[in-house]
Amino acid sequence: MSCRGPLGFYTTGAVRQIFGDYKTTICGKGLSATFVGITYALTIVWLLVFACSAVPVYIYFNTWTTCQSIAFPSKTSASIGSLCADARMYGVLPWNAFPGKVCGSNLLSICKTAEFQMTFHLFIAAFVGAAATLVSLLTFMIAATYNFAVLKLMGRGTKF
């Protein structure tokens, strides 16, 4: 049997009008299984995107917190010169990179640049966007799996 026509025709109650109660087509089951598989693969990919976008947010948040401590020295007991951000400890730079560590007023001047602020906000936006995409894919995967299960049960003559 070939799959022609809109997808909803093969996977919803519209099949009942032509084939009778609780019958499905092989094409409907195949399309549902295909969409479950594709959505599962996309969910894995977006889970990796979500995890990878969390790393720069973590790094920038730690740097921003250090910048806040330097900008408002009354909130910390450490001296301004001893507050540092080291990109080497996150694996962004190799351990032998020089200078991998920025301290004190040099770090504060970096933190006040528009590029640093914009980058921080863009990484947060990417992180939230990846999270929203992941939630929507999981929701669709649950719905598609439910649809596939209903089609399998209807094919056996099971009534709800």
KASULNOR-V18031 format. One line per field, one symbol per residue. ss: DSSP state (a for helix, b for strand, c for the rest). burial: + if it has 16 or more other C-alpha atoms within 10 Angstrom, else -. A space follows every 50 residues. Layout:
ss: ???
burial: ???
This chain:
ss: ccccccaaaaaccaaaaaaccccccaaaaaaaaaaaaaaaaaaaaaaaaa aaaaaaaaaaaaaaaaaaaaacaaaccccaaacbbbaaaacccccccccc bbbaaaaaaaaccaaaaaaaaaaaaaaaaaaaaaaaaaaaaaaaaaaaaa aaaaaccccc
burial: ---------++---+------++++++++++++-++--++-++--++-++ --++-++-++--++-++-+++--------+--++++++------------ -++++-++--+--------+--++-++--++-++--++-++--++-++-+ ++++------
